[in-house]
Amino acid sequence: MKKLILFSILTFTLSTIAFSQQYGWIDISANIPGTTKGLSDVYFLSDNEGWISSSWNAEIYHTTDGGLTFEVQTTPLGATQAVQMLDSINGYSGGAGGWVYKTDDGGQNWNILASMGTLLDISFPPGTDP
């Protein structure tokens, strides 16, 4: 019985190590310009293109190479808590202060769409057109 338990633990440990190496997370925080304090939301459209919002400042970080590099995109007011893109051109962001922003140029410009209570997340079901 002891051998069976030892074998099970050893098998589980080795498989965990093997799979975590193959499918593990990669730390890309050093690639994000400025501080990584307050990173609040991550949204990727594909393996390469994604956005990260920051509740620490009025910035959204955009990558087109899977997180190797990021460009800074600035929102007009306040920190952002959430970001969701419908495609690589159109998307929404919002956060503290109740501001909701919309972009129709991939995030180069974020325009104020509305003001409401603090927004912690944005989500659109597939096939909807907000």
Secondary structure as GFF3:
##gff-version 3
##sequence-region A 1 130
A	DSSP	alpha_helix	2	23	.	.	.	ID=ss1
A	DSSP	three_ten_helix	29	31	.	.	.	ID=ss2
A	DSSP	beta_strand	39	44	.	.	.	ID=ss3
A	DSSP	beta_strand	50	54	.	.	.	ID=ss4
A	DSSP	beta_strand	59	63	.	.	.	ID=ss5
A	DSSP	beta_strand	71	74	.	.	.	ID=ss6
A	DSSP	beta_strand	82	85	.	.	.	ID=ss7
A	DSSP	beta_strand	91	94	.	.	.	ID=ss8
A	DSSP	three_ten_helix	96	98	.	.	.	ID=ss9
A	DSSP	beta_strand	99	103	.	.	.	ID=ss10
A	DSSP	beta_strand	111	115	.	.	.	ID=ss11
###
